[in-house]
C-alpha cells in the first residue's frame, strides 16, 4: 500500500475482528488483547474477557516494546509462562503483525488464567476418585469383554490401522476370526464389538453373516 498509515489502520481493524472471534470462542477462560505497536504509550486498543484488569489506552508490555525495537524479534511466541499483577499464573501467546514493509505495527495476545483450570482439575480429580478401601470390587462389563476388545485391537494393529477405521471387508474377516476364537459366545458380544468398532449392531450382524 502506498499509504503506510492507512495500511496500519486496516491491519489493526482486521485484527480487532480476529480478537473478537477468538474471545467469543474461548470465553471466559482466555483474555484476548490487541496492541497498536505504533502508539506504545497507549498500545491497547481492544481487550476482551478482561482477566488482567487492564484497559484500552494502557501502554505496551515489555514484549511489545521489544518488537517495536527489533523487527527480527520472533513473530509468534506461544505458550510462555506469564503472571497477572495479582500473582495469578498465566499461559500466554503473542503474535506480532507486520506491515508490507516488515515493520511491527500490531500484536494479538492471548492470556489464559491457569488458576481457573487448576480449580477445575482439582474438582474433576475429586469427582473421578473412588474408595479403594471399601472392600467391594465389581465390574458391569460382561466376562470376556476385555478379551474381545484386545483381539479387535490386535487385528487392527496387524493391518496398521485402528478398529474404527476398518473397512467392510476387514470387519468381515475380523468377525470370522472372533467366531473361530469363540469370542462371539460372550454375553452381549455383538454390542461389545459394535461399540469398539464405532458402528451399529446391525452392521456387526451383517458383517457376521
C-alpha positions as CSV (number, residue, x, y, z in Angstrom):
1,X,0.0,0.0,0.0
2,X,1.2,3.5,-0.8
3,X,-0.2,4.9,2.5
4,X,1.6,3.3,5.5
5,X,-0.9,5.0,7.9
6,X,-3.9,3.6,6.1
7,X,-2.3,0.1,5.9
8,X,-1.7,0.2,9.7
9,X,-5.3,1.2,10.4
10,X,-6.7,-1.6,8.2
11,X,-4.4,-4.2,9.8
12,X,-5.4,-3.1,13.3
13,X,-9.1,-3.0,12.5
14,X,-8.9,-6.5,11.0
15,X,-7.0,-7.8,14.0
16,X,-9.8,-6.5,16.2
17,X,-12.2,-8.7,14.4
18,X,-10.0,-11.7,14.8
19,X,-9.7,-10.9,18.5
20,X,-13.4,-10.6,18.9
21,X,-14.0,-14.0,17.3
22,X,-11.3,-15.7,19.4
23,X,-12.6,-14.1,22.6
24,X,-16.2,-15.3,22.0
25,X,-14.8,-18.8,21.2
26,X,-12.7,-19.1,24.4
27,X,-14.8,-17.1,26.8
28,X,-14.4,-16.8,29.8
29,X,-11.1,-18.5,30.2
30,X,-9.0,-16.5,27.8
31,X,-8.2,-12.8,27.7
32,X,-7.6,-11.5,24.2
33,X,-5.8,-8.2,23.7
34,X,-5.0,-6.1,20.6
35,X,-1.9,-3.8,20.8
36,X,-1.2,-1.0,18.4
37,X,2.6,-1.0,18.5
38,X,3.0,2.3,16.7
39,X,1.4,4.0,19.7
40,X,3.3,2.3,22.5
41,X,2.2,4.7,25.3
42,X,-1.5,3.8,24.5
43,X,-1.0,0.5,22.9
44,X,-4.1,-1.5,24.0
45,X,-6.9,-0.8,21.5
46,X,-9.1,-3.7,22.3
47,X,-9.4,-6.1,25.3
48,X,-11.9,-9.0,25.6
49,X,-12.7,-11.3,28.5
50,X,-10.7,-9.0,30.8
51,X,-8.8,-11.0,33.3
52,X,-5.8,-8.8,33.9
53,X,-7.7,-5.6,34.9
54,X,-6.0,-3.6,32.1
55,X,-8.0,-1.1,30.0
56,X,-7.9,0.3,26.5
57,X,-5.3,3.0,26.3
58,X,-2.9,1.2,28.6
59,X,0.8,1.1,27.4
60,X,2.6,-1.7,25.6
61,X,4.1,-4.6,27.5
62,X,7.8,-5.4,27.6
63,X,7.3,-7.9,24.8
64,X,5.6,-5.3,22.8
65,X,8.4,-2.8,23.3
66,X,10.9,-5.5,22.3
67,X,9.1,-6.0,19.0
68,X,9.0,-2.2,18.4
69,X,12.8,-2.1,18.9
70,X,13.7,-5.1,16.8
71,X,12.0,-6.2,13.5
72,X,13.7,-9.5,13.7
73,X,12.0,-10.4,17.0
74,X,10.1,-13.7,16.7
75,X,6.6,-13.1,15.2
76,X,5.0,-15.9,17.2
77,X,5.8,-16.7,20.9
78,X,3.4,-19.4,22.1
79,X,2.5,-20.8,25.5
80,X,5.0,-18.9,27.6
81,X,4.6,-18.5,31.4
82,X,3.2,-15.2,32.4
83,X,1.7,-13.6,35.5
84,X,-1.1,-11.1,36.2
85,X,-0.5,-8.2,38.5
86,X,-2.2,-10.0,41.4
87,X,0.1,-13.1,41.1
88,X,-2.2,-15.4,39.1
89,X,-0.3,-17.7,36.9
90,X,-1.0,-17.3,33.2
91,X,-0.2,-19.1,29.9
92,X,0.3,-16.5,27.1
93,X,0.7,-16.4,23.4
94,X,1.8,-13.3,21.5
95,X,1.5,-12.9,17.7
96,X,3.2,-9.9,16.1
97,X,1.7,-8.4,12.9
98,X,3.9,-6.7,10.4
99,X,3.1,-4.3,7.6
100,X,4.2,-4.7,4.0
101,X,7.5,-3.0,4.9
102,X,8.3,-5.6,7.5
103,X,7.7,-3.3,10.4
104,X,5.8,-4.5,13.5
105,X,2.6,-2.5,13.7
106,X,0.3,-4.6,16.0
107,X,0.2,-7.6,18.2
108,X,-2.5,-10.1,19.2
109,X,-2.1,-11.5,22.7
110,X,-3.9,-14.5,24.3
111,X,-3.7,-14.9,28.1
112,X,-5.2,-18.0,29.8
113,X,-5.8,-17.8,33.6
114,X,-4.3,-21.2,34.8
115,X,-5.9,-20.8,38.2
116,X,-9.3,-21.4,36.7
117,X,-8.1,-24.7,35.2
118,X,-6.3,-25.7,38.4
119,X,-9.5,-25.4,40.3
120,X,-11.4,-27.4,37.6
121,X,-8.7,-30.1,37.7
122,X,-9.0,-30.4,41.5
123,X,-12.8,-30.7,41.2
124,X,-12.5,-33.4,38.4
125,X,-9.9,-35.3,40.4
126,X,-12.3,-35.4,43.4
127,X,-15.2,-36.4,41.2
128,X,-13.5,-39.4,39.5
129,X,-11.8,-40.7,42.6
130,X,-13.1,-44.0,44.1
131,X,-12.8,-45.5,47.5
132,X,-10.3,-48.4,47.2
133,X,-10.7,-49.3,50.9
134,X,-14.4,-50.2,50.6
135,X,-13.6,-53.8,50.1
136,X,-16.0,-54.1,47.1
137,X,-14.9,-54.8,43.6
138,X,-17.5,-55.0,40.8
139,X,-17.5,-54.9,37.0
140,X,-20.5,-54.2,34.9
141,X,-18.6,-55.5,31.9
142,X,-19.6,-59.0,30.7
143,X,-16.9,-61.6,31.4
144,X,-14.7,-61.8,28.3
145,X,-15.4,-58.3,27.0
146,X,-11.8,-57.2,27.5
147,X,-10.7,-60.2,25.5
148,X,-12.9,-59.3,22.6
149,X,-11.6,-55.7,22.6
150,X,-8.0,-56.9,22.8
151,X,-8.5,-59.3,19.8
152,X,-10.0,-56.4,17.8
153,X,-7.1,-54.1,18.7
154,X,-4.6,-56.8,17.7
155,X,-6.4,-57.4,14.4
156,X,-6.4,-53.7,13.5
157,X,-2.7,-53.4,14.5
158,X,-1.8,-56.2,12.1
159,X,-3.3,-54.0,9.3
160,X,-1.6,-50.9,10.6
161,X,-4.9,-49.2,11.3
162,X,-7.4,-48.6,14.1
163,X,-10.6,-50.5,15.0
164,X,-12.8,-47.6,13.9
165,X,-11.0,-47.3,10.6
166,X,-11.6,-50.9,9.5
167,X,-13.3,-51.3,6.1
168,X,-16.3,-53.6,5.5
169,X,-14.2,-56.5,4.1
170,X,-11.8,-56.2,7.0
171,X,-14.6,-56.2,9.5
172,X,-16.0,-59.4,7.9
173,X,-12.6,-61.0,8.3
174,X,-12.4,-59.8,11.9
175,X,-15.8,-61.3,12.7
176,X,-14.7,-64.6,11.2
177,X,-11.6,-64.6,13.4
178,X,-13.6,-63.7,16.5
179,X,-16.1,-66.6,15.8
180,X,-13.3,-69.1,15.4
181,X,-11.7,-68.0,18.7
182,X,-15.0,-68.4,20.5
183,X,-15.2,-64.8,21.4
184,X,-18.8,-64.4,20.0
185,X,-20.0,-66.7,22.7
186,X,-19.5,-64.0,25.3
187,X,-22.7,-62.4,26.5
188,X,-23.6,-59.2,24.6
189,X,-20.7,-59.9,22.2
190,X,-22.3,-58.1,19.3
191,X,-22.9,-55.0,21.3
192,X,-19.3,-55.0,22.6
193,X,-17.9,-55.4,19.1
194,X,-20.2,-52.6,17.7
195,X,-19.2,-50.1,20.4
196,X,-15.5,-50.8,19.9
197,X,-15.7,-50.5,16.1
198,X,-17.9,-47.4,16.3
199,X,-20.6,-49.0,14.1
200,X,-24.2,-50.1,14.7
201,X,-25.2,-53.6,15.9
202,X,-27.0,-54.0,12.6
203,X,-23.7,-53.5,10.8
204,X,-22.0,-56.1,13.0
205,X,-24.8,-58.6,12.4
206,X,-24.4,-58.0,8.7
207,X,-20.6,-58.4,8.8
208,X,-21.0,-61.6,10.8
209,X,-23.2,-63.3,8.1
